[in-house]
Amino acid sequence: MSNEANSATRSGLKALAPVMATFFVMGFVDLVGTATNYVQPEFSLNDSQANLFTTMVFFWFLIFSVPTGVMMNKIGRRKTVLLSVVVTLVAMLLPVIAYTAITTASTARLVLMIISFSLLGIGNTLMQVSLNPLLTVFVGKDKLASTLTTGQFVKAFASFFAPLIAAWGASRFGQWWVLYAIYLVIGIVIGIALAFDKIEEPEPDAGKTTIINCFKLLKDRVILLCFLGIVAHVGIDVGVNAQAPRILMEHTGLSLAVASGATSVYFAFRTIGCFVGGLVLHRISNKLALRICGIIMVLAAAFFTIFSLIPNNPPQWLFYTAVALIGFGNSNAFSLFLSHGLLDQPQHQNEVSGLMMMGLIGGAIFPPLMGAAADAIGQFGGVLVMAVGAVYVCVVALAYNTLLEKKH
């Protein structure tokens, strides 16, 4: 390789580093779950009220995803990412103000926390829509899925450390909210690095792109199927987190403190899956990768079903195997569907990204359906709803040639 080529490669990697680091800021959205655990007892909120904090996050994906795709055509992807970082940093700052300027629990503090949760959702919507297609500037189509998965792996670190930092702050200083202060500083550093980053992205196309035209892309079979794939992925992701401990408790009589460990198992294998995906997805085809994911997810759904149907003291290894498989299989589904959708319509990547991110509303659709089914026929009902998402991914993957490939 020539010196010029080596220099270009180093320059590209230097420009890519702040972009990949921004995925860590994307992970700030998972602070909502950690913060809710501390805010709920402080303000004597019931479970329904506390769960609204999570709903706020997914609500903004429904409202702002497609308009963000349109906005990117006017100001560009990098500027949209920078805007998302600014909004996220404001969301980090408000809790610091709430707990330093306001000395006791009050309505004013609660209002600031609610505004923070909302801004976190809005900022994450802007970031999800713009950061993912920004990667196409740096990587070719054969490496897009693996690079997106690597970004999700970076994001997972923010999610993983959040509860640990909050617990450390609570035990060491009696102030769990130092989590926000620490992440605020990290976010500022990453934002400054991105602001000075030199990225040569395609010129924005502010032509006749409208929200209506974006939705018209759903008439494309491939775009629609990828969109529904992301709905299924996120629905399973959120649904398993909420429902898995309840499934275990119903069939074993374990306490919540013990059963909640199922969520940790899920996140652990989801992180492992992202790491493996980042290493191998550029070596195998999207078709093979999606088929592997789909088969693993259906196998997990089968294990969940068998566990739920055994009447007395079903083996816990069966349950934890199912949790591990669903976490590992579901870890790369998002990147595979998103990358396929972006590459299917390269001339409309901004709009497609907006549509795909609107699919994150699946996180607000699956849990209520799983809960309603569980109330009706027991936790087996929740398993059946989750299985629908797993079967969808598997069917689309097995029929890849027919459903996701176009004949030219």
Secondary structure, DSSP 8 states (H G I E B T S, - for coil): --HHHHHHHHHHHHHHHHHHHHHHHHGGGGHHHHHHHHHHHHTT--HHHHHHHHHHHHHHHHHHHHHHHHHHHHH-HHHHHHHHHHHHHHHHHHHHHHHHT--S--HHHHHHHHHHHHHHHHHHHHHHHHHHHHGGGTS-TTTHHHHHHHHHHHHHHHHHHHHHHHHHHHHHTS-TTHHHHHHHHHHHHHHHHHHT----------SS--HHHHHHGGGSHHHHHHHHHHHHHHHHHHHHHHHHHHHHHHHH---HHHHTHHHHHHHHHHHHHHHHHHHHTTTS-HHHHHHHHHHHHHHHHHHHHHHHH--S---HHHHHHHHHHHHHHHTTHHHHHHHHHHHHSGGGHHHHHHHHHHGGGHHHHHHHHHHHHHHHH-HHHHHHHHHHHHHHHHHHHHTHHHHT----
